[in-house]
Amino acid sequence: MRTAVVFDADETLIDLRPAVTGALVAVLEEMRRRTPAAAEVRLADLESDWGAVFGALSAAPVQEIRRAALARSLARAGLDDHLDELADLFFARRFALSRPFPDARPALAALRPHHLLGFATNGNSRAERCGLAGEFAFEVYAHEGGLPKKPAPEFYRAVVEAAGLPARQVVYVGDSPEHDVSAPQRAGLRAVWLNRARLPRPTGLTPDAEVFTLASLPEVLAAWQPAKA
């Protein structure tokens, strides 16, 4: 039975946090270069500004949320008029520093001969900008063509349509218990929870499988295949 294996991006395949931190450091350095008023601004302030705006904008494109967070950060030093320039700096550094986790490419290489591989994300981590160009048969991005973000059912329907297979033959792999396990299961997909931090399983969460590294994924999926006569 043919199977599609579809991956979340950030914190699943892509080690996002170092890239975002490096981009914020670049923004903070530029803020301090432009005005003495930024001397008291700290990296922790810039990091907290994301959380301060996220709740009200969670359904918006990630780039829009980041711009709102940066606007809040720049206002700390009276640099409100420089949002476009410093947002450009942030995104340039964020993508320049974006890298797959060490286990990502080997797992994809091991899976590719046996499965159709897909990439589907809420974020702005486009595969070709994060070291994963050419790795996937199809890619699905929230907000392209009006597609809503996970956990909207429409997102998973788009994944199934892109795979060209029945939902039960599509496996979604990701780090978020809600977005990458519970929601795809409600849409009829199977789901693998990538629990890199070995967190306790949330109450009520029943992934079809749980792995702590992508290196384990090929063996897990191979066990699901019917035995050949």
Number of C-alpha atoms within 10 A of each C-alpha: 8 11 19 26 24 27 23 24 24 22 17 23 27 21 19 21 14 13 20 19 19 17 22 24 18 17 25 23 14 14 23 15 12 12 12 11 14 21 13 11 17 12 15 10 14 22 17 13 17 18 12 13 17 16 10 10 14 12 15 15 17 19 13 12 20 19 20 20 21 26 21 22 27 22 14 17 18 14 18 14 11 14 18 13 10 22 21 13 16 25 20 13 20 24 20 15 20 21 19 19 17 14 14 18 17 12 17 22 12 14 19 16 9 16 19 19 22 22 23 26 25 23 17 18 22 18 20 11 15 22 18 19 10 9 17 17 15 15 18 20 21 22 18 10 7 8 15 20 23 20 18 14 14 15 24 28 16 17 26 22 12 16 22 13 15 14 21 15 18 27 25 26 30 27 24 17 19 16 21 26 28 20 20 27 22 12 18 17 22 22 26 26 26 27 20 14 9 11 8 7 13 9 6 7 12 16 19 15 15 22 19 15 19 23 17 14 20 17 12 15 17 12 9 9 11 8 7 4 3
